[in-house]
Structure formats: structure tokens, C-alpha cells
Amino acid sequence: MFFGKLLPRDGNFFMLFNRHADFVVQAAEALSKLVANYDNQELRERYAREVDDAEHAADRITHEVNRTLHKTFITPIDRDQIHTLINTMDDVADLIQDSAETMALYDVRHATDEIIRLTDLSLKCCQRMRHAVSLIGDLSKPATAEAALKTCEEIDQLESDADRVMRSAMSKLFRGEDDVREVIKLKAIYELLETITDKCEDVANVIEGVVLENS
């Protein structure tokens, strides 16, 4: 018992998860504003910087979680779940930054309706992901566990919606766009934006596992 009291415990992982999720949503919101103001070069650059700032902040939280995990002997949930959850969340932030950067690097001429719709679905996925993350620190309450699972289902539905938009976008692109370079550019953007929702679904799957094992 005395030895157990000396062991490092907890590590404030749930607080760190919540902070990271906040930065992911900040990045997604900045990307959404970038797309909404795409024709304004000054605003586009401003929101691109906001995406970068949020992604860098999320990176710092990821490193902090991984450092803390190495120093903590007794964790509130399974160690592998902690590692997988924070790194998968960080993948979401990375993909948001990649999307903003690729639009600039490829010199995409305008934000298509499909880019706008996929960006909106990505933002909604990130917001629901943040809500699901906020619930996992209190899974002893059945209502909280149920709410977390419901939120994960909502993320799955949003990802399915993004799949449908993606398929429609690709069909329209290959049927209606004559400029091969534009096809290559837009295809890459569509795939990145859709992958954001895929990765949010991966986070939801991890959270579902945490709920089922700890509620």
C-alpha cells in the first residue's frame, strides 16, 4: 500500500485531452473561415496562420501527454488507449493543416461547393469529437457513457455524409473538368478534407473502446 502511494498517478490526462480537442476545433474553425473567405488573399493568409498556430499548440499537448505517460505508473485508462487517442487526435490537427497548406501550394483557384461542404462536415466532426472527448473523464455515470457513445455514432454519420460528398465530387470532377492540372489539385484537396472525417471516426472508435471498458 505504501509503495502504491509513491507511484506517479493520473497525470491529468483528461484535462490534456480536452485542451488538445479545443485546439483541433480552433484549427477546423480557422480552416472553415479560410474557405469561406477564399477570394480574399489577406483573410486567407490570416486564417492559414491561425490553422498553423492551433496545430502547433495541439502538437505541444501531444508531446506533453506522451512525456507524462512515460512518467506515470498508474493511469486512469489503459496506457495504449491514452497513446492511441492523443496521437489519433493529433493526426486530425495535422490533416487540417495539410489541407490549408495544400490549397496554397497547389494554388487552387477558388473554393468549390464540394470544398465548402467537406470543410463544413470536417468542422462538425471535430466539434463532435471534442464533445465525446469531454465525456470520457466521467464514465462512471451511465448517462455520460451513453452520451459518449451517441456522440461517436454522430461522428460516424458525419463521416458517411462526407463519403457521399466525396464520391459525388469525384464524379463531377472527372466528368466536368477539362483542365488536368485542376483535376489533380482538387482531387488532392477533396481527399485530404474527407480524410479529416475518417480520422475523427478513428478517434470515435478509440473512445468507444474506452467507454465499453470503463463504464
Secondary structure, 3 states (H helix, E strand, C coil): CHHHHHCCECCCHHHHHHHHHHHHHHHHHHHHHHHHCCCCHHHHHHHHHHHHHHHHHHHHHHHHHHHHHHHCCECCCCHHHHHHHHHHHHHHHHHHHHHHHHHHHCCCCCCCHHHHHHHHHHHHHHHHHHHHHHHHHHCCCHHHHHHHHHHHHHHHHHHHHHHHHHHHHHHHHHHHCCCHHHHHHHHHHHHHHHHHHHHHHHHHHHHHHHHHHHC
